[in-house]
Amino acid sequence: MPVAGVIAEFNPLHNGHAHLLSQAKQFAGDGVVVVMSGNFTQRADLALLSSRWRTKMALSSGADLVLELPLPFAVGSAGFFARGGVETLASLGLVDTLVFGSECGDTDLLLQTADTLLSSETDRATQAFMRQGLSFPSARERAVRACFSDAIADVLKAPNNVLGVEYILASKKLGAPLAFYSVPRVGTAHDAQTPQDDFASASFLRTQIKKGFSVDRYVPASALELLREATEKGECPADFQKLETAVLAFLRKASPADFAGVPDVSEGIENRILDAVRAADSLQAVFDNAKTKRYTHARIRRIVLCAFLGVTKKMQEEGVPYLRVLGANERGLKLLKRAEETAKKPILLRASDARSLSEAGQAVFNLTCKATNLYNLALPETRPCGTEMTDPICFP
């Protein structure tokens, strides 16, 4: 029977995510496998709740097995985020179909867009527009518009479309034998600050939760119960502002050498960031002062966070080193039993399993542990160091 895969952050899990998981079940006679970010997210921020709580939410809302998207990919650009998720799913050796949301909901159009981006014509035009000072995303969109069609270029204007295309590109580059099914996004747009019916964006929900406002209408009942429990225990919401002074202190004593090997660093962008730091009294001021038409806010935020945490390009380029299990239900445990024969990478069921990893794998795991120690400082009630070693796998 088929197994479906979903790549997500669930930050937090809401009704739109529950809809996506329900759609994934159409392809999942044997289960739904979710690859989920840990405690840091692709927008270079802290997850609202730890991976442990979000895993419980996923299992309560339709997931059968939850695997961790390793830290270097969770905080990477869209391309590396997609690569990490696709490689994790493919390495399990069980997933047939990758199910994802998109604004267009047209799988064939997304496949066509991916093929367009692989063309040498698009690559040449993208490089030419970048030489004019455009950022990579803007240059790529303009290249497709100039070389092919407005319809395909318009696909690249919507963030979930872009991520879907990156999943397809990653699968092609990795030679991963996955089929694709895109679910039309329901309700509000990505990052929209106005709900629609029973649907709200994760960005809106994070804002509401941090302000102490109710989000009952927009979160599945089972996930809402977990959200309340985490809040009562002082483990939600995580607040990046609690780490801001530490990040600024790191930047104020940093030199260009501290950015060597950090993802997204090129063309001397580290010097621009360090110049911005000298006059800044907040991280937002650093990002604003360093931003240009070519260097986007998102790119600068990722660079700063990766430098602070110790994430390197080498970690991303070496690929996913292991398959770490965050949680499973009974069906998920059956999938893990099958994966003993099919998995192409080591499966980590407990922290002690990391001792048998390669040097590269241990480096990623140890970095994840250190990053979580920092994350734990940003919770309403500080958790101690070492929770990555002691928190157990989640079961429903």
C-alpha positions as CSV (number, residue, x, y, z in Angstrom):
1,M,0.0,0.0,0.0
2,P,1.2,3.6,-0.7
3,V,2.8,5.9,1.8
4,A,2.4,9.7,1.6
5,G,5.0,12.3,2.7
6,V,4.5,15.8,3.9
7,I,7.2,18.4,4.6
8,A,6.2,21.0,7.2
9,E,6.9,23.3,10.1
10,F,3.5,23.3,11.7
11,N,4.3,26.5,13.5
12,P,1.7,26.1,14.9
13,L,-0.5,23.5,13.3
14,H,-3.8,25.0,12.2
15,N,-6.9,24.0,10.2
16,G,-5.1,24.5,6.9
17,H,-2.5,22.0,8.0
18,A,-5.2,19.6,9.1
19,H,-6.8,19.9,5.7
20,L,-3.4,19.1,4.0
21,L,-2.9,16.0,6.2
22,S,-6.5,14.8,5.4
23,Q,-5.7,15.1,1.7
24,A,-2.4,13.3,2.1
25,K,-4.4,10.3,3.6
26,Q,-5.9,9.8,0.1
27,F,-2.5,8.5,-1.0
28,A,-1.7,6.8,2.3
29,G,-3.1,3.3,2.6
30,D,-0.1,2.6,4.8
31,G,0.4,5.9,6.5
32,V,1.5,9.6,6.4
33,V,5.1,10.5,7.1
34,V,5.8,14.1,8.1
35,V,9.3,15.6,7.9
36,M,9.1,18.6,10.3
37,S,11.5,21.3,11.3
38,G,13.0,21.2,14.8
39,N,13.1,24.3,17.1
40,F,14.3,26.8,14.5
41,T,12.5,27.7,11.3
42,Q,13.2,28.6,7.7
43,R,12.4,32.3,8.3
44,A,15.4,32.3,10.7
45,D,13.2,32.4,13.8
46,L,12.3,30.2,16.8
47,A,9.4,27.8,16.5
48,L,6.5,28.9,18.6
49,L,6.5,25.6,20.4
50,S,9.3,23.0,20.5
51,S,9.4,20.1,18.1
52,R,8.1,17.8,20.9
53,W,4.8,19.7,21.2
54,R,4.4,20.2,17.4
55,T,5.1,16.5,16.9
56,K,2.2,15.7,19.3
57,M,0.0,18.1,17.3
58,A,0.9,16.4,14.0
59,L,0.2,12.9,15.4
60,S,-3.2,14.1,16.8
61,S,-4.1,15.6,13.4
62,G,-3.4,12.7,10.9
63,A,0.4,12.1,10.8
64,D,1.6,8.5,11.6
65,L,5.3,9.1,11.7
66,V,7.2,12.3,12.3
67,L,10.9,12.7,11.3
68,E,13.1,15.7,12.0
69,L,14.3,17.9,9.3
70,P,17.9,18.4,10.3
71,L,18.8,21.9,11.6
72,P,21.1,22.9,8.6
73,F,18.1,22.4,6.2
74,A,15.4,23.8,8.6
75,V,17.1,27.2,8.6
76,G,18.3,27.0,4.9
77,S,17.0,28.8,1.8
78,A,14.0,27.4,0.1
79,G,16.2,25.2,-2.1
80,F,18.0,23.6,0.9
81,F,14.9,23.4,3.0
82,A,13.3,21.4,0.1
83,R,16.3,19.3,-0.5
84,G,16.5,18.3,3.2
85,G,12.8,17.4,3.3
86,V,12.9,15.4,0.0
87,E,16.1,13.6,0.9
88,T,14.7,12.6,4.3
89,L,11.5,11.2,2.8
90,A,13.3,9.4,-0.1
91,S,15.9,8.0,2.3
92,L,13.2,6.2,4.3
93,G,12.6,4.1,1.3
94,L,8.8,3.9,1.8
95,V,7.2,7.2,0.6
96,D,5.5,7.1,-2.8
97,T,3.9,10.6,-3.1
98,L,4.9,14.0,-1.7
99,V,1.8,16.0,-0.9
100,F,2.1,19.7,-0.4
101,G,0.0,22.9,-0.5
102,S,0.3,25.6,-3.1
103,E,-1.6,28.7,-4.1
104,C,-2.2,27.4,-7.6
105,G,-3.1,23.8,-6.7
106,D,-2.0,22.7,-10.2
107,T,0.6,19.9,-10.0
108,D,1.1,19.8,-13.8
109,L,1.8,23.6,-13.9
110,L,4.3,23.3,-11.0
111,L,6.1,20.4,-12.8
112,Q,6.3,22.5,-16.0
113,T,7.7,25.4,-14.0
114,A,10.4,23.2,-12.5
115,D,11.4,22.0,-16.0
116,T,11.6,25.6,-17.1
117,L,13.9,26.5,-14.2
118,L,16.3,23.7,-15.2
119,S,16.8,25.1,-18.7
120,S,20.1,26.7,-19.6
121,E,18.2,29.6,-21.1
122,T,16.6,30.4,-17.7
123,D,20.0,30.1,-15.9
124,R,21.7,32.5,-18.3
125,A,19.0,35.0,-18.0
126,T,18.9,34.7,-14.2
127,Q,22.6,35.4,-14.0
128,A,22.3,38.4,-16.2
129,F,19.5,39.9,-14.1
130,M,21.5,39.3,-10.9
131,R,24.4,41.2,-12.4
132,Q,22.0,44.1,-12.6
133,G,21.6,43.9,-8.8
134,L,18.5,41.9,-8.4
135,S,18.1,39.2,-5.8
136,F,18.1,35.6,-6.9
137,P,14.3,35.1,-6.5
138,S,13.5,38.3,-8.4
139,A,16.1,37.6,-11.1
140,R,14.8,34.1,-11.6
141,E,11.2,35.2,-11.9
142,R,12.1,37.9,-14.4
143,A,14.2,35.4,-16.4
144,V,11.3,33.0,-16.7
145,R,9.0,35.9,-17.8
146,A,11.5,37.0,-20.4
147,C,12.3,33.6,-21.8
148,F,9.1,31.7,-21.5
149,S,5.7,33.0,-20.3
150,D,3.9,35.2,-17.9
151,A,1.8,32.3,-16.7
152,I,4.8,30.3,-15.6
153,A,6.6,33.4,-14.1
154,D,3.4,34.2,-12.1
155,V,3.8,30.8,-10.4
156,L,7.0,32.1,-8.8
157,K,5.3,35.1,-7.2
158,A,3.5,33.0,-4.6
159,P,5.6,31.5,-1.7
160,N,4.0,28.1,-1.5
161,N,4.1,27.6,-5.2
162,V,7.9,28.4,-5.0
163,L,8.4,25.8,-2.3
164,G,6.4,23.2,-4.3
165,V,8.6,23.8,-7.3
166,E,11.7,23.5,-5.1
167,Y,10.4,20.1,-3.9
168,I,10.2,19.0,-7.5
169,L,13.6,20.3,-8.4
170,A,15.2,18.6,-5.3
171,S,13.6,15.3,-6.3
172,K,14.9,15.6,-9.8
173,K,18.4,16.5,-8.7
174,L,18.5,13.7,-6.0
175,G,17.0,11.2,-8.4
176,A,14.3,10.5,-5.8
177,P,11.4,8.4,-7.2
178,L,8.5,10.5,-5.8
179,A,5.2,11.4,-7.3
180,F,3.7,14.8,-6.5
181,Y,0.3,16.0,-5.6
182,S,-0.4,19.7,-4.8
183,V,-3.3,20.6,-2.6
184,P,-4.8,24.1,-3.3
185,R,-4.2,26.3,-0.3
186,V,-7.5,27.0,1.5
187,G,-8.5,30.1,3.4
188,T,-6.1,33.0,3.8
189,A,-2.8,33.7,1.9
190,H,0.6,32.9,3.3
191,D,1.4,35.4,6.1
192,A,-2.0,37.1,5.8
193,Q,-3.0,39.0,8.9
194,T,-6.7,38.7,8.4
195,P,-8.4,35.3,8.9
196,Q,-11.0,33.9,6.5
197,D,-13.8,31.8,7.9
198,D,-12.1,29.1,10.0
199,F,-8.7,29.6,8.4
200,A,-5.8,31.8,9.5
201,S,-2.2,32.0,8.5
202,A,0.5,30.6,10.9
203,S,2.0,34.1,11.0
204,F,-1.3,35.6,12.2
205,L,-1.7,32.8,14.8
206,R,1.8,33.3,16.2
207,T,1.0,37.0,16.6
208,Q,-2.3,36.3,18.4
209,I,-0.8,33.6,20.7
210,K,2.1,35.9,21.7
211,K,-0.4,38.5,22.6
212,G,-2.5,36.1,24.6
213,F,-5.5,36.2,22.3
214,S,-7.7,33.3,21.5
215,V,-7.1,31.2,18.4
216,D,-9.7,28.5,19.1
217,R,-11.5,28.9,15.8
218,Y,-8.5,28.3,13.7
219,V,-6.7,25.3,15.3
220,P,-8.0,21.7,15.4
221,A,-9.4,20.8,18.9
222,S,-6.7,18.2,19.6
223,A,-3.9,20.6,18.7
224,L,-5.6,23.4,20.6
225,E,-5.6,21.2,23.7
226,L,-1.8,20.6,23.3
227,L,-1.2,24.3,22.7
228,R,-3.0,25.2,26.0
229,E,-1.0,22.5,27.9
230,A,2.3,23.8,26.6
231,T,1.3,27.3,27.5
232,E,0.3,26.3,31.0
233,K,3.7,24.5,31.5
234,G,5.6,27.6,30.4
235,E,6.8,26.1,27.1
236,C,4.9,28.4,24.8
237,P,5.4,30.8,23.2
238,A,9.2,30.9,22.5
239,D,10.3,34.5,22.1
240,F,13.4,35.4,20.0
241,Q,13.7,38.7,21.8
242,K,15.1,36.8,24.8
243,L,18.1,35.8,22.6
244,E,18.5,39.1,20.8
245,T,21.2,40.5,23.2
246,A,23.2,37.3,22.8
247,V,23.0,37.5,19.0
248,L,24.0,41.2,19.0
249,A,26.9,40.4,21.4
250,F,28.0,37.7,19.0
251,L,27.8,40.1,16.0
252,R,29.6,43.0,17.8
253,K,32.6,40.8,18.5
254,A,32.5,39.0,15.1
255,S,34.9,39.4,12.3
256,P,34.5,38.4,8.6
257,A,36.3,35.1,9.5
258,D,33.3,34.1,11.7
259,F,31.2,34.1,8.5
260,A,33.5,31.9,6.5
261,G,31.6,28.8,5.5
262,V,28.2,30.1,6.5
263,P,25.3,29.4,4.1
264,D,24.3,32.3,1.7
265,V,27.5,34.2,2.3
266,S,29.1,35.5,-0.9
267,E,30.3,38.7,-2.5
268,G,31.4,40.2,0.8
269,I,27.9,40.4,2.3
270,E,29.4,39.6,5.7
271,N,31.2,43.0,5.6
272,R,27.9,44.7,4.9
273,I,26.3,42.9,7.9
274,L,29.2,43.8,10.2
275,D,29.1,47.5,9.1
276,A,25.3,47.5,9.8
277,V,26.0,46.1,13.3
278,R,28.2,49.0,14.3
279,A,25.3,51.5,14.2
280,A,22.5,49.2,15.2
281,D,20.8,48.9,18.6
282,S,18.6,46.0,17.6
283,L,18.6,43.0,15.2
284,Q,15.8,44.6,13.2
285,A,18.1,47.6,12.7
286,V,20.9,45.3,11.5
287,F,18.6,43.7,9.0
288,D,17.2,47.0,7.8
289,N,20.7,48.6,7.4
290,A,22.2,45.6,5.6
291,K,19.3,45.0,3.2
292,T,19.6,46.0,-0.4
293,K,17.7,45.2,-3.6
294,R,20.1,42.2,-4.1
295,Y,20.3,41.1,-0.4
296,T,16.9,40.4,1.0
297,H,15.8,40.6,4.6
298,A,15.3,36.8,4.6
299,R,18.8,36.1,3.3
300,I,20.4,38.4,5.9
301,R,18.3,36.9,8.7
302,R,19.4,33.4,7.7
303,I,23.1,34.4,7.5
304,V,23.0,35.9,11.0
305,L,21.2,33.0,12.6
306,C,23.4,30.4,10.9
307,A,26.5,32.2,12.0
308,F,25.2,32.5,15.6
309,L,24.3,28.8,15.7
310,G,27.3,27.4,13.8
311,V,25.5,26.1,10.8
312,T,27.8,25.7,7.8
313,K,27.5,25.3,4.0
314,K,29.4,22.0,4.3
315,M,26.6,20.5,6.5
316,Q,24.0,21.4,3.8
317,E,26.2,20.2,0.9
318,E,26.9,16.8,2.6
319,G,23.2,16.1,2.7
320,V,20.9,14.6,5.4
321,P,23.1,12.4,7.7
322,Y,20.4,10.5,9.5
323,L,16.7,9.9,10.0
324,R,15.7,11.1,13.4
325,V,12.3,9.9,14.7
326,L,10.4,12.5,16.7
327,G,7.2,10.6,17.1
328,A,5.0,7.8,15.9
329,N,1.6,6.1,16.4
330,E,0.9,2.4,16.0
331,R,0.9,2.7,12.2
332,G,4.0,4.7,12.3
333,L,5.8,2.1,14.3
334,K,4.9,-0.5,11.6
335,L,6.4,1.8,9.0
336,L,9.6,2.0,11.1
337,K,9.7,-1.8,11.2
338,R,9.6,-1.9,7.4
339,A,12.2,0.9,7.2
340,E,14.7,-1.4,8.9
341,E,15.0,-3.0,5.5
342,T,14.5,0.0,3.2
343,A,16.1,3.0,4.9
344,K,19.2,4.4,3.2
345,K,20.4,6.3,6.2
346,P,20.8,5.5,9.9
347,I,17.6,5.7,11.9
348,L,17.8,7.5,15.3
349,L,15.2,6.2,17.8
350,R,17.0,7.6,20.8
351,A,19.8,10.2,21.4
352,S,22.3,7.5,22.3
353,D,22.0,6.2,18.7
354,A,23.9,9.3,17.5
355,R,27.1,7.8,18.9
356,S,27.3,5.4,16.0
357,L,26.9,8.1,13.4
358,S,29.7,9.3,11.0
359,E,31.7,12.3,12.1
360,A,29.5,14.5,9.9
361,G,26.4,13.0,11.4
362,Q,27.6,13.5,14.9
363,A,28.5,17.1,14.1
364,V,24.9,17.9,13.0
365,F,23.3,16.1,15.9
366,N,25.6,17.9,18.4
367,L,24.9,21.2,16.8
368,T,21.1,20.5,17.1
369,C,21.6,19.8,20.9
370,K,23.5,23.1,21.4
371,A,20.9,25.0,19.4
372,T,18.1,23.6,21.5
373,N,20.0,24.6,24.7
374,L,19.7,28.2,23.3
375,Y,16.1,27.7,22.3
376,N,15.3,26.7,25.9
377,L,16.4,30.1,27.1
378,A,13.7,31.8,25.0
379,L,10.8,29.9,26.6
380,P,8.5,31.6,29.2
381,E,10.0,29.2,31.8
382,T,13.6,28.4,31.0
383,R,14.3,24.7,30.4
384,P,17.8,23.3,31.2
385,C,20.5,22.1,28.8
386,G,20.4,18.6,27.4
387,T,16.7,18.2,26.6
388,E,17.5,16.8,23.2
389,M,19.2,13.9,25.0
390,T,16.4,13.4,27.6
391,D,13.0,14.2,25.8
392,P,11.5,10.9,24.6
393,I,9.9,10.0,21.3
394,C,6.3,11.2,21.2
395,F,3.4,8.8,21.1
396,P,-0.3,9.7,20.9
